[in-house]
Amino acid sequence: MSQGFSSLIEVRDALRLRIGDPDRFKFIAIRVMLRTGVDIEAPSDRHREHGRTIRRVVAALVAMGFELEESST
């Protein structure tokens, strides 16, 4: 698992790429919101680049079975 995400936008995009299906992505995003209180579909400015929040979201995704890798862009 990569811990190098610098924003929730990167996490969201990596998850979308991994999931593929937009409806399934929405379902996962809702689960993340319920676990963390963070909306990864449209993260607030306050959460967007907050390191602790990013780590919390990534940890929740890992706990749900979604290990993500950073894109190389």
C-alpha positions in Angstrom: 0.0 0.0 0.0 1.3 3.4 -0.9 1.1 6.1 1.8 2.3 8.8 -0.5 -1.0 10.3 -1.6 -0.9 14.0 -1.2 -4.6 14.7 -1.6 -8.0 13.1 -1.4 -8.4 13.8 -5.1 -5.5 11.4 -5.8 -7.1 8.8 -3.5 -10.5 9.2 -5.2 -9.0 8.9 -8.7 -7.0 5.8 -7.7 -10.1 4.2 -6.3 -12.1 5.1 -9.4 -9.5 3.5 -11.6 -9.4 0.4 -9.4 -13.2 0.1 -9.2 -14.0 0.9 -12.8 -17.8 0.8 -12.3 -19.2 4.3 -11.3 -22.1 2.8 -9.4 -19.8 0.6 -7.4 -17.5 3.5 -6.7 -20.5 5.5 -5.3 -21.3 2.6 -3.0 -17.6 2.4 -1.8 -17.5 6.2 -1.3 -20.6 6.0 0.9 -19.0 3.3 3.0 -15.9 5.5 3.3 -18.0 8.4 4.4 -19.8 6.3 7.0 -16.5 5.0 8.4 -14.5 8.3 8.3 -16.9 11.2 7.9 -15.0 12.2 4.7 -16.7 12.6 1.4 -14.2 11.3 -1.1 -16.5 12.1 -4.1 -16.3 15.8 -3.4 -13.9 16.4 -0.6 -14.1 19.7 1.3 -11.2 22.1 1.1 -10.6 21.4 4.8 -10.1 17.7 4.1 -8.6 17.7 0.6 -4.9 17.9 1.5 -5.0 17.1 5.2 -2.4 14.4 5.8 -4.2 12.7 8.7 -7.5 12.7 6.9 -5.8 11.1 3.8 -4.2 8.4 5.9 -7.5 7.7 7.7 -9.3 7.3 4.3 -6.6 5.1 2.9 -6.7 3.0 6.1 -10.5 2.6 5.8 -10.1 1.5 2.2 -7.5 -1.0 3.1 -9.7 -2.3 5.9 -12.4 -2.8 3.2 -10.0 -4.6 1.0 -9.0 -1.9 -1.4 -5.2 -1.3 -1.4 -4.4 1.6 -3.7 -1.3 2.6 -5.5 -0.5 6.1 -6.5 -0.7 7.0 -10.1 2.6 7.9 -11.7 1.3 11.2 -13.1 
